[in-house]
Amino acid sequence: MLYFVYFCLYFLVFFFGCCVGSFLNVLIYRIPKRIPFWKGRSYCPACDAVIKPYDLIPLFSYFFLRGKCRNCNHKISNRYPLVESLTGLIALFIFREYDLSIEFILCFIFSALLITIALIDIDTLTISNELVISLLIPTAVSLVIHPDWLSRAIGFFAVSLPMLILTLIIPESFGGGDIKLIAICGLMLGYQNILLAGFIALLLGGAYGVILLIKSKDNRKKHFAFGPFLCVGILTAMLYGEWIINQYLQLFHLN
Ligand SMILES: [Zn+2]
């Protein structure tokens, strides 16, 4: 019986995450086009038909409609269910760490903003200033609950300052948005976790950059979105940073 209750609870958290993911899809589509996200109902980008409420159920509607618009049969991008299920999964991971608590809410809002930032960066190669500033809201509340000022103040500069210096030496190595993003996230995560986040991002972004160079020898793509790698690093460090750092220290018998 207990297992069943847990199953239902986990399913509810996952579904809640999917619903938020569905809203994030709207933000990801509308923010770069400067369409107010609160205005008007969701519509099919191909035929402009307003999507009926029963076709807006996250994940289920996509599979029920077999990925096509009910009105014009236009293929719906599989990104929509992907973002929905990703947000659902992240909600589950956060729930496992924090249960239903204020930390869960803060972490989830923070993660949802990071998902939106990452996807918009993939689409447009820009990190939305408004969204980075919005990260300050969960950060400020978290600061009131856990006022570890010193760690957070150091965190603000720990990765952003080296990135800024590198960008001054080698122009365009990082975008201004990347630097602002990691600075504000340092304020949320504290210096240890933000260093880990920066390390993970460099590792993944570096590997991706190398693959990109090998794959396109003649037509060298100079830029790629680094924001998504930062977001993956930040999310991983936020949820499992303490565990990863402990494992690492144990490896060298440092704790
Ligand atoms: Zn349509």
py3Dmol code that shows the C-alpha trace and the ligand (Angstrom):
import py3Dmol

protein = """\
ATOM      1  CA  MET A   1       0.000   0.000   0.000  1.00  0.00           C
ATOM      2  CA  LEU A   2       2.795   2.377   0.951  1.00  0.00           C
ATOM      3  CA  TYR A   3       4.478   1.662  -2.378  1.00  0.00           C
ATOM      4  CA  PHE A   4       1.293   2.562  -4.173  1.00  0.00           C
ATOM      5  CA  VAL A   5       1.046   5.866  -2.307  1.00  0.00           C
ATOM      6  CA  TYR A   6       4.665   6.604  -3.197  1.00  0.00           C
ATOM      7  CA  PHE A   7       4.051   5.691  -6.819  1.00  0.00           C
ATOM      8  CA  CYS A   8       1.076   8.064  -6.981  1.00  0.00           C
ATOM      9  CA  LEU A   9       3.055  10.811  -5.284  1.00  0.00           C
ATOM     10  CA  TYR A  10       5.985  10.413  -7.683  1.00  0.00           C
ATOM     11  CA  PHE A  11       3.631  10.337 -10.645  1.00  0.00           C
ATOM     12  CA  LEU A  12       1.920  13.523  -9.437  1.00  0.00           C
ATOM     13  CA  VAL A  13       5.267  15.299  -9.029  1.00  0.00           C
ATOM     14  CA  PHE A  14       6.340  14.132 -12.495  1.00  0.00           C
ATOM     15  CA  PHE A  15       3.076  15.261 -14.046  1.00  0.00           C
ATOM     16  CA  PHE A  16       3.281  18.598 -12.248  1.00  0.00           C
ATOM     17  CA  GLY A  17       6.787  18.999 -13.722  1.00  0.00           C
ATOM     18  CA  CYS A  18       5.450  18.151 -17.202  1.00  0.00           C
ATOM     19  CA  CYS A  19       2.742  20.820 -16.868  1.00  0.00           C
ATOM     20  CA  VAL A  20       5.359  23.408 -15.947  1.00  0.00           C
ATOM     21  CA  GLY A  21       7.471  22.130 -18.872  1.00  0.00           C
ATOM     22  CA  SER A  22       4.516  22.779 -21.144  1.00  0.00           C
ATOM     23  CA  PHE A  23       4.480  26.393 -19.950  1.00  0.00           C
ATOM     24  CA  LEU A  24       8.271  26.589 -20.458  1.00  0.00           C
ATOM     25  CA  ASN A  25       7.708  25.591 -24.102  1.00  0.00           C
ATOM     26  CA  VAL A  26       5.521  28.671 -24.461  1.00  0.00           C
ATOM     27  CA  LEU A  27       8.222  30.866 -22.893  1.00  0.00           C
ATOM     28  CA  ILE A  28      10.945  29.343 -25.108  1.00  0.00           C
ATOM     29  CA  TYR A  29       8.854  30.025 -28.206  1.00  0.00           C
ATOM     30  CA  ARG A  30       7.590  33.458 -27.280  1.00  0.00           C
ATOM     31  CA  ILE A  31      10.374  35.270 -25.390  1.00  0.00           C
ATOM     32  CA  PRO A  32      12.808  35.505 -28.375  1.00  0.00           C
ATOM     33  CA  LYS A  33       9.924  36.693 -30.587  1.00  0.00           C
ATOM     34  CA  ARG A  34       8.993  39.277 -27.954  1.00  0.00           C
ATOM     35  CA  ILE A  35       5.426  37.938 -27.803  1.00  0.00           C
ATOM     36  CA  PRO A  36       4.028  38.442 -24.275  1.00  0.00           C
ATOM     37  CA  PHE A  37       3.665  34.947 -22.815  1.00  0.00           C
ATOM     38  CA  TRP A  38       0.462  35.823 -20.947  1.00  0.00           C
ATOM     39  CA  LYS A  39      -1.334  37.043 -24.092  1.00  0.00           C
ATOM     40  CA  GLY A  40      -3.597  34.779 -26.079  1.00  0.00           C
ATOM     41  CA  ARG A  41      -4.042  31.034 -26.148  1.00  0.00           C
ATOM     42  CA  SER A  42      -1.570  28.516 -27.538  1.00  0.00           C
ATOM     43  CA  TYR A  43      -1.880  28.078 -31.275  1.00  0.00           C
ATOM     44  CA  CYS A  44      -0.425  25.890 -34.010  1.00  0.00           C
ATOM     45  CA  PRO A  45       2.517  27.744 -35.616  1.00  0.00           C
ATOM     46  CA  ALA A  46       1.586  26.242 -39.036  1.00  0.00           C
ATOM     47  CA  CYS A  47      -2.165  26.922 -39.334  1.00  0.00           C
ATOM     48  CA  ASP A  48      -2.716  29.391 -36.458  1.00  0.00           C
ATOM     49  CA  ALA A  49      -5.580  27.250 -35.123  1.00  0.00           C
ATOM     50  CA  VAL A  50      -6.067  27.757 -31.374  1.00  0.00           C
ATOM     51  CA  ILE A  51      -5.198  24.504 -29.611  1.00  0.00           C
ATOM     52  CA  LYS A  52      -8.146  23.035 -27.709  1.00  0.00           C
ATOM     53  CA  PRO A  53      -7.699  22.590 -23.947  1.00  0.00           C
ATOM     54  CA  TYR A  54      -7.969  18.776 -24.253  1.00  0.00           C
ATOM     55  CA  ASP A  55      -5.071  18.824 -26.716  1.00  0.00           C
ATOM     56  CA  LEU A  56      -2.892  20.682 -24.243  1.00  0.00           C
ATOM     57  CA  ILE A  57      -2.356  17.858 -21.759  1.00  0.00           C
ATOM     58  CA  PRO A  58       1.413  17.585 -21.406  1.00  0.00           C
ATOM     59  CA  LEU A  59       2.996  14.460 -22.990  1.00  0.00           C
ATOM     60  CA  PHE A  60      -0.327  12.635 -23.377  1.00  0.00           C
ATOM     61  CA  SER A  61      -1.729  14.946 -26.048  1.00  0.00           C
ATOM     62  CA  TYR A  62       1.466  14.660 -28.102  1.00  0.00           C
ATOM     63  CA  PHE A  63       1.280  10.872 -28.136  1.00  0.00           C
ATOM     64  CA  PHE A  64      -2.484  10.808 -28.576  1.00  0.00           C
ATOM     65  CA  LEU A  65      -2.237  13.111 -31.617  1.00  0.00           C
ATOM     66  CA  ARG A  66       0.813  11.135 -32.811  1.00  0.00           C
ATOM     67  CA  GLY A  67       2.837  14.341 -32.940  1.00  0.00           C
ATOM     68  CA  LYS A  68       0.570  16.100 -35.442  1.00  0.00           C
ATOM     69  CA  CYS A  69      -1.688  19.151 -35.298  1.00  0.00           C
ATOM     70  CA  ARG A  70      -5.354  18.048 -35.064  1.00  0.00           C
ATOM     71  CA  ASN A  71      -6.378  20.750 -37.542  1.00  0.00           C
ATOM     72  CA  CYS A  72      -3.712  20.710 -40.287  1.00  0.00           C
ATOM     73  CA  ASN A  73      -1.685  17.536 -39.602  1.00  0.00           C
ATOM     74  CA  HIS A  74       1.464  19.640 -39.404  1.00  0.00           C
ATOM     75  CA  LYS A  75       4.186  17.767 -37.509  1.00  0.00           C
ATOM     76  CA  ILE A  76       4.604  19.031 -33.945  1.00  0.00           C
ATOM     77  CA  SER A  77       8.271  19.317 -32.991  1.00  0.00           C
ATOM     78  CA  ASN A  78       9.338  16.491 -30.666  1.00  0.00           C
ATOM     79  CA  ARG A  79      11.022  19.164 -28.593  1.00  0.00           C
ATOM     80  CA  TYR A  80       7.692  19.889 -26.884  1.00  0.00           C
ATOM     81  CA  PRO A  81       7.322  16.461 -25.237  1.00  0.00           C
ATOM     82  CA  LEU A  82      11.100  16.400 -24.626  1.00  0.00           C
ATOM     83  CA  VAL A  83      11.053  19.673 -22.656  1.00  0.00           C
ATOM     84  CA  GLU A  84       7.924  18.503 -20.807  1.00  0.00           C
ATOM     85  CA  SER A  85       9.415  15.175 -19.783  1.00  0.00           C
ATOM     86  CA  LEU A  86      12.786  16.749 -18.942  1.00  0.00           C
ATOM     87  CA  THR A  87      11.077  19.228 -16.615  1.00  0.00           C
ATOM     88  CA  GLY A  88       9.031  16.368 -15.128  1.00  0.00           C
ATOM     89  CA  LEU A  89      12.181  14.321 -14.491  1.00  0.00           C
ATOM     90  CA  ILE A  90      14.002  17.246 -12.921  1.00  0.00           C
ATOM     91  CA  ALA A  91      10.982  17.833 -10.651  1.00  0.00           C
ATOM     92  CA  LEU A  92      11.288  14.172  -9.610  1.00  0.00           C
ATOM     93  CA  PHE A  93      15.019  14.432  -8.916  1.00  0.00           C
ATOM     94  CA  ILE A  94      14.512  17.577  -6.826  1.00  0.00           C
ATOM     95  CA  PHE A  95      11.607  15.935  -4.986  1.00  0.00           C
ATOM     96  CA  ARG A  96      13.840  12.958  -4.117  1.00  0.00           C
ATOM     97  CA  GLU A  97      16.408  15.336  -2.626  1.00  0.00           C
ATOM     98  CA  TYR A  98      14.150  17.763  -0.772  1.00  0.00           C
ATOM     99  CA  ASP A  99      10.653  16.213  -0.477  1.00  0.00           C
ATOM    100  CA  LEU A 100       7.879  18.779  -0.502  1.00  0.00           C
ATOM    101  CA  SER A 101       9.635  21.730   1.110  1.00  0.00           C
ATOM    102  CA  ILE A 102      10.475  25.344   0.441  1.00  0.00           C
ATOM    103  CA  GLU A 103      13.808  24.068  -0.939  1.00  0.00           C
ATOM    104  CA  PHE A 104      11.887  21.977  -3.461  1.00  0.00           C
ATOM    105  CA  ILE A 105       9.954  25.025  -4.657  1.00  0.00           C
ATOM    106  CA  LEU A 106      13.046  27.255  -4.872  1.00  0.00           C
ATOM    107  CA  CYS A 107      15.164  24.614  -6.596  1.00  0.00           C
ATOM    108  CA  PHE A 108      12.394  23.808  -9.039  1.00  0.00           C
ATOM    109  CA  ILE A 109      11.737  27.442 -10.003  1.00  0.00           C
ATOM    110  CA  PHE A 110      15.484  27.905 -10.429  1.00  0.00           C
ATOM    111  CA  SER A 111      15.762  24.782 -12.604  1.00  0.00           C
ATOM    112  CA  ALA A 112      12.750  25.741 -14.721  1.00  0.00           C
ATOM    113  CA  LEU A 113      14.359  29.117 -15.462  1.00  0.00           C
ATOM    114  CA  LEU A 114      17.637  27.361 -16.343  1.00  0.00           C
ATOM    115  CA  ILE A 115      15.853  25.025 -18.796  1.00  0.00           C
ATOM    116  CA  THR A 116      14.244  28.043 -20.471  1.00  0.00           C
ATOM    117  CA  ILE A 117      17.553  29.923 -20.632  1.00  0.00           C
ATOM    118  CA  ALA A 118      19.359  26.892 -22.109  1.00  0.00           C
ATOM    119  CA  LEU A 119      16.771  26.222 -24.831  1.00  0.00           C
ATOM    120  CA  ILE A 120      16.524  29.894 -25.856  1.00  0.00           C
ATOM    121  CA  ASP A 121      20.335  29.987 -26.021  1.00  0.00           C
ATOM    122  CA  ILE A 122      20.319  26.942 -28.332  1.00  0.00           C
ATOM    123  CA  ASP A 123      17.756  28.663 -30.593  1.00  0.00           C
ATOM    124  CA  THR A 124      19.149  32.182 -30.668  1.00  0.00           C
ATOM    125  CA  LEU A 125      22.715  32.071 -29.261  1.00  0.00           C
ATOM    126  CA  THR A 126      21.656  34.649 -26.688  1.00  0.00           C
ATOM    127  CA  ILE A 127      20.997  34.382 -22.993  1.00  0.00           C
ATOM    128  CA  SER A 128      17.907  36.348 -22.056  1.00  0.00           C
ATOM    129  CA  ASN A 129      18.772  39.111 -19.568  1.00  0.00           C
ATOM    130  CA  GLU A 130      15.255  39.093 -18.139  1.00  0.00           C
ATOM    131  CA  LEU A 131      15.458  35.392 -17.351  1.00  0.00           C
ATOM    132  CA  VAL A 132      18.902  35.695 -15.750  1.00  0.00           C
ATOM    133  CA  ILE A 133      17.559  38.527 -13.582  1.00  0.00           C
ATOM    134  CA  SER A 134      14.519  36.378 -12.682  1.00  0.00           C
ATOM    135  CA  LEU A 135      16.957  33.863 -11.172  1.00  0.00           C
ATOM    136  CA  LEU A 136      17.535  36.463  -8.459  1.00  0.00           C
ATOM    137  CA  ILE A 137      14.047  35.856  -7.000  1.00  0.00           C
ATOM    138  CA  PRO A 138      14.574  32.224  -5.860  1.00  0.00           C
ATOM    139  CA  THR A 139      18.182  33.164  -5.009  1.00  0.00           C
ATOM    140  CA  ALA A 140      17.080  35.995  -2.710  1.00  0.00           C
ATOM    141  CA  VAL A 141      14.561  33.780  -0.883  1.00  0.00           C
ATOM    142  CA  SER A 142      17.179  31.055  -0.507  1.00  0.00           C
ATOM    143  CA  LEU A 143      19.613  33.647   0.880  1.00  0.00           C
ATOM    144  CA  VAL A 144      17.094  34.595   3.561  1.00  0.00           C
ATOM    145  CA  ILE A 145      16.635  30.932   4.548  1.00  0.00           C
ATOM    146  CA  HIS A 146      20.326  29.988   4.406  1.00  0.00           C
ATOM    147  CA  PRO A 147      22.298  33.195   4.953  1.00  0.00           C
ATOM    148  CA  ASP A 148      25.756  31.758   4.193  1.00  0.00           C
ATOM    149  CA  TRP A 149      26.847  35.093   2.780  1.00  0.00           C
ATOM    150  CA  LEU A 150      30.560  34.471   2.471  1.00  0.00           C
ATOM    151  CA  SER A 151      30.318  31.270   0.441  1.00  0.00           C
ATOM    152  CA  ARG A 152      27.726  32.850  -1.829  1.00  0.00           C
ATOM    153  CA  ALA A 153      29.660  36.096  -2.245  1.00  0.00           C
ATOM    154  CA  ILE A 154      32.772  34.134  -3.230  1.00  0.00           C
ATOM    155  CA  GLY A 155      30.546  31.991  -5.456  1.00  0.00           C
ATOM    156  CA  PHE A 156      29.414  35.104  -7.304  1.00  0.00           C
ATOM    157  CA  PHE A 157      33.000  35.729  -8.481  1.00  0.00           C
ATOM    158  CA  ALA A 158      34.542  32.231  -8.341  1.00  0.00           C
ATOM    159  CA  VAL A 159      33.806  31.292 -11.954  1.00  0.00           C
ATOM    160  CA  SER A 160      32.466  34.525 -13.437  1.00  0.00           C
ATOM    161  CA  LEU A 161      35.653  36.518 -12.757  1.00  0.00           C
ATOM    162  CA  PRO A 162      38.050  34.045 -14.462  1.00  0.00           C
ATOM    163  CA  MET A 163      35.601  33.874 -17.383  1.00  0.00           C
ATOM    164  CA  LEU A 164      35.493  37.675 -17.583  1.00  0.00           C
ATOM    165  CA  ILE A 165      39.302  37.966 -17.482  1.00  0.00           C
ATOM    166  CA  LEU A 166      39.657  35.291 -20.173  1.00  0.00           C
ATOM    167  CA  THR A 167      37.136  37.124 -22.336  1.00  0.00           C
ATOM    168  CA  LEU A 168      39.065  40.376 -21.933  1.00  0.00           C
ATOM    169  CA  ILE A 169      42.271  38.622 -23.034  1.00  0.00           C
ATOM    170  CA  ILE A 170      40.710  36.522 -25.801  1.00  0.00           C
ATOM    171  CA  PRO A 171      37.653  38.459 -27.042  1.00  0.00           C
ATOM    172  CA  GLU A 172      34.454  36.463 -27.553  1.00  0.00           C
ATOM    173  CA  SER A 173      35.682  33.383 -25.672  1.00  0.00           C
ATOM    174  CA  PHE A 174      32.542  33.691 -23.536  1.00  0.00           C
ATOM    175  CA  GLY A 175      29.412  35.745 -24.043  1.00  0.00           C
ATOM    176  CA  GLY A 176      28.350  38.384 -21.551  1.00  0.00           C
ATOM    177  CA  GLY A 177      25.215  36.347 -20.853  1.00  0.00           C
ATOM    178  CA  ASP A 178      27.258  33.291 -19.867  1.00  0.00           C
ATOM    179  CA  ILE A 179      29.249  35.363 -17.376  1.00  0.00           C
ATOM    180  CA  LYS A 180      26.163  36.990 -15.841  1.00  0.00           C
ATOM    181  CA  LEU A 181      24.447  33.607 -15.618  1.00  0.00           C
ATOM    182  CA  ILE A 182      27.285  31.879 -13.767  1.00  0.00           C
ATOM    183  CA  ALA A 183      27.738  34.885 -11.444  1.00  0.00           C
ATOM    184  CA  ILE A 184      24.107  34.850 -10.284  1.00  0.00           C
ATOM    185  CA  CYS A 185      24.097  31.060 -10.018  1.00  0.00           C
ATOM    186  CA  GLY A 186      27.218  31.318  -7.843  1.00  0.00           C
ATOM    187  CA  LEU A 187      25.161  33.437  -5.487  1.00  0.00           C
ATOM    188  CA  MET A 188      22.599  30.621  -5.309  1.00  0.00           C
ATOM    189  CA  LEU A 189      24.969  27.643  -5.108  1.00  0.00           C
ATOM    190  CA  GLY A 190      27.903  28.935  -3.069  1.00  0.00           C
ATOM    191  CA  TYR A 191      31.540  28.753  -4.138  1.00  0.00           C
ATOM    192  CA  GLN A 192      32.157  24.994  -3.895  1.00  0.00           C
ATOM    193  CA  ASN A 193      29.202  23.982  -6.017  1.00  0.00           C
ATOM    194  CA  ILE A 194      29.656  26.758  -8.559  1.00  0.00           C
ATOM    195  CA  LEU A 195      33.281  25.722  -9.080  1.00  0.00           C
ATOM    196  CA  LEU A 196      32.043  22.193  -9.707  1.00  0.00           C
ATOM    197  CA  ALA A 197      29.354  23.553 -12.051  1.00  0.00           C
ATOM    198  CA  GLY A 198      31.959  25.523 -14.008  1.00  0.00           C
ATOM    199  CA  PHE A 199      34.184  22.456 -14.204  1.00  0.00           C
ATOM    200  CA  ILE A 200      31.370  20.234 -15.528  1.00  0.00           C
ATOM    201  CA  ALA A 201      30.362  22.906 -18.059  1.00  0.00           C
ATOM    202  CA  LEU A 202      33.934  23.326 -19.330  1.00  0.00           C
ATOM    203  CA  LEU A 203      34.374  19.572 -19.604  1.00  0.00           C
ATOM    204  CA  LEU A 204      31.136  19.044 -21.566  1.00  0.00           C
ATOM    205  CA  GLY A 205      31.393  22.243 -23.603  1.00  0.00           C
ATOM    206  CA  GLY A 206      35.041  21.537 -24.379  1.00  0.00           C
ATOM    207  CA  ALA A 207      34.249  18.012 -25.562  1.00  0.00           C
ATOM    208  CA  TYR A 208      31.433  19.357 -27.720  1.00  0.00           C
ATOM    209  CA  GLY A 209      33.710  22.046 -29.169  1.00  0.00           C
ATOM    210  CA  VAL A 210      36.324  19.436 -30.107  1.00  0.00           C
ATOM    211  CA  ILE A 211      33.695  17.245 -31.803  1.00  0.00           C
ATOM    212  CA  LEU A 212      32.417  20.308 -33.684  1.00  0.00           C
ATOM    213  CA  LEU A 213      35.940  21.134 -34.894  1.00  0.00           C
ATOM    214  CA  ILE A 214      36.623  17.573 -36.072  1.00  0.00           C
ATOM    215  CA  LYS A 215      33.266  17.295 -37.819  1.00  0.00           C
ATOM    216  CA  SER A 216      33.408  20.574 -39.730  1.00  0.00           C
ATOM    217  CA  LYS A 217      37.001  21.041 -40.874  1.00  0.00           C
ATOM    218  CA  ASP A 218      36.436  23.532 -43.684  1.00  0.00           C
ATOM    219  CA  ASN A 219      33.437  25.400 -42.442  1.00  0.00           C
ATOM    220  CA  ARG A 220      34.616  26.145 -38.919  1.00  0.00           C
ATOM    221  CA  LYS A 221      31.714  27.073 -36.756  1.00  0.00           C
ATOM    222  CA  LYS A 222      33.155  29.682 -34.448  1.00  0.00           C
ATOM    223  CA  HIS A 223      30.301  29.946 -32.014  1.00  0.00           C
ATOM    224  CA  PHE A 224      28.103  27.525 -30.222  1.00  0.00           C
ATOM    225  CA  ALA A 225      25.774  28.059 -27.302  1.00  0.00           C
ATOM    226  CA  PHE A 226      27.703  27.531 -24.077  1.00  0.00           C
ATOM    227  CA  GLY A 227      24.661  28.330 -21.907  1.00  0.00           C
ATOM    228  CA  PRO A 228      23.197  24.801 -22.066  1.00  0.00           C
ATOM    229  CA  PHE A 229      26.476  23.337 -20.790  1.00  0.00           C
ATOM    230  CA  LEU A 230      26.528  25.864 -17.981  1.00  0.00           C
ATOM    231  CA  CYS A 231      22.937  24.969 -17.118  1.00  0.00           C
ATOM    232  CA  VAL A 232      23.711  21.224 -17.051  1.00  0.00           C
ATOM    233  CA  GLY A 233      26.708  21.921 -14.786  1.00  0.00           C
ATOM    234  CA  ILE A 234      24.684  24.185 -12.500  1.00  0.00           C
ATOM    235  CA  LEU A 235      21.763  21.737 -12.219  1.00  0.00           C
ATOM    236  CA  THR A 236      24.077  18.791 -11.513  1.00  0.00           C
ATOM    237  CA  ALA A 237      26.040  20.731  -8.898  1.00  0.00           C
ATOM    238  CA  MET A 238      22.882  22.094  -7.276  1.00  0.00           C
ATOM    239  CA  LEU A 239      21.394  18.616  -6.821  1.00  0.00           C
ATOM    240  CA  TYR A 240      24.419  16.367  -6.352  1.00  0.00           C
ATOM    241  CA  GLY A 241      27.341  18.755  -5.756  1.00  0.00           C
ATOM    242  CA  GLU A 242      27.834  17.811  -2.127  1.00  0.00           C
ATOM    243  CA  TRP A 243      27.812  14.100  -2.965  1.00  0.00           C
ATOM    244  CA  ILE A 244      30.188  14.486  -5.936  1.00  0.00           C
ATOM    245  CA  ILE A 245      32.645  16.613  -3.945  1.00  0.00           C
ATOM    246  CA  ASN A 246      32.554  14.115  -1.042  1.00  0.00           C
ATOM    247  CA  GLN A 247      33.210  11.195  -3.384  1.00  0.00           C
ATOM    248  CA  TYR A 248      36.089  13.094  -4.923  1.00  0.00           C
ATOM    249  CA  LEU A 249      37.624  13.916  -1.545  1.00  0.00           C
ATOM    250  CA  GLN A 250      37.259  10.312  -0.370  1.00  0.00           C
ATOM    251  CA  LEU A 251      39.125   9.194  -3.466  1.00  0.00           C
ATOM    252  CA  PHE A 252      42.162  11.040  -2.136  1.00  0.00           C
ATOM    253  CA  HIS A 253      41.371  10.383   1.552  1.00  0.00           C
ATOM    254  CA  LEU A 254      41.055  14.085   2.094  1.00  0.00           C
ATOM    255  CA  ASN A 255      38.098  13.935   4.454  1.00  0.00           C
TER     256      ASN A 255
END
"""
ligand_1 = """\
1
ZN
Zn -2.021 23.248 -37.425
"""
view = py3Dmol.view(width=600, height=400)
view.addModel(protein, "pdb")
view.setStyle({"model": 0}, {"cartoon": {"style": "trace"}})
view.addModel(ligand_1, "xyz")
view.setStyle({"model": 1}, {"stick": {}})
view.zoomTo()
view.show()
